[in-house]
Amino acid sequence: MATTTTSSISVSSSSSSLSSNSQRYLSNLVQSQHCFFPRKNVALNKSLRRSLNFRIKAVSLTSETLETASHTFLDRKESGFLHFVKYHGLGNDFILVDNRDSMEPKVTPEQAVKLCDRNFGIGGDGVIFAMPGTNGTDYTMRIFNSDGSEPEMCGNGVRCFARFIAELENLHGKHSFTIHTGAGLIVPEIQDDGKVKVDMGEPILSAVDLPTKLPANKDSAVVKSDLVVDGEAWSVTCVSMGNPHCITFGRKGDQNLVVDQLNLADIGPKFEHHDVFPARTNTEFIQVFSRSHLKMRVWERGAGATLACGTGACAVVVAAVLEGRAERNCTVDLPGGPLEIEWREEDNHVYMTGPAEVVFYGSVPL
Ligand SMILES: N[C@H](CCC[C@H](N)C(=O)O)C(=O)O
């Protein structure tokens, strides 16, 4: 029987400095054992331990007990608290909220900004809501970026969404779902190995629909076009996966980009907020290892530098094929790990395969 060592925190607060609300919250958390970290040791700093008399017990739970515990947690509904599950897809991390009882997000964009703060909140690249289906789909997915903006779609997020639904519905093994998103119908399928394969739909190449003010130079698309950013000329291709992406393999005249040498915090915002992108843009910087192996770093619209971007990896393979640099089946290496991407010729759909993992369960007062 699989045993998972899980740390749980039992707290007895001896510190009078804690407000009664925080003491009530912490003791509520402890009684309900509702803050546990599967597979992770919880390290707390000494001052916090001293002030709060933390006693950390390492308890061994079978995976069945863990599953029961997570279900007990997921059934929590008391008001005034947001119960969430933290997931990540290759380090692109999200706060997932069970919103199946309403089409109204349980969290406002302003609250999402606070929840995503990595010092004063839970920490994350976004908040994702699992909502009732629309027009006959199983579910609807909405997402707020960590800056509070609402994008049309999120590739790593929809893999996490699929695993979250399977947990909520107590499903095991292979399962697929139809999900309504701002990018249209998306179909993730949980594979036997736990990875998630997603039909991400068709790429959008029309400059007008992306949207970008860059002039179309290949049919209605923008392929290997010049873009001046902060006085430097770059060569870019623009692809939408429902959300806009600007892909570059390097500056004009020097297409051998070494992506680890880039200062993303400097160059990223200059692409994101460039006036040729009226809805801003995600930007992917690419290094070509072979015609089936690419390396990518990304500056995301509304989230900044992230460890992975699923829609971005899909857009990158489309751009690489359009520029004649790659085949339609590629491994894309991101800082958080690899994604397998296929731009299938038969149906013009892009397919993405990758992991999605639970990090922890939690409750926060709203
Ligand atoms: N920041 C993106 C949304 C999240 C996309 C990314 N995290 C992914 O995995 O696709 C945007 O505003 O379009």
The ligand as a MOL file (V3000), in Angstrom:
LIG
                    3D

  0  0  0     0  0            999 V3000
M  V30 BEGIN CTAB
M  V30 COUNTS 13 12 0 0 0
M  V30 BEGIN ATOM
M  V30 1 N -0.7150 35.1650 -19.2000 0
M  V30 2 C -1.5020 34.5590 -20.2810 0
M  V30 3 C -2.5080 33.5550 -19.7000 0
M  V30 4 C -1.8260 32.3420 -19.1230 0
M  V30 5 C -1.1220 31.5810 -20.2030 0
M  V30 6 C -0.0790 30.5900 -19.7290 0
M  V30 7 N 0.1610 30.5150 -18.3280 0
M  V30 8 C -0.3490 29.2240 -20.3140 0
M  V30 9 O 0.0260 28.2130 -19.7040 0
M  V30 10 O -0.9100 29.1770 -21.4490 0
M  V30 11 C -2.2710 35.6550 -21.0410 0
M  V30 12 O -2.5550 36.7020 -20.4560 0
M  V30 13 O -2.6100 35.3870 -22.2120 0
M  V30 END ATOM
M  V30 BEGIN BOND
M  V30 1 1 1 2
M  V30 2 1 2 3
M  V30 3 1 2 11
M  V30 4 1 3 4
M  V30 5 1 4 5
M  V30 6 1 5 6
M  V30 7 1 6 7
M  V30 8 1 6 8
M  V30 9 2 8 9
M  V30 10 1 8 10
M  V30 11 2 11 12
M  V30 12 1 11 13
M  V30 END BOND
M  V30 END CTAB
M  END
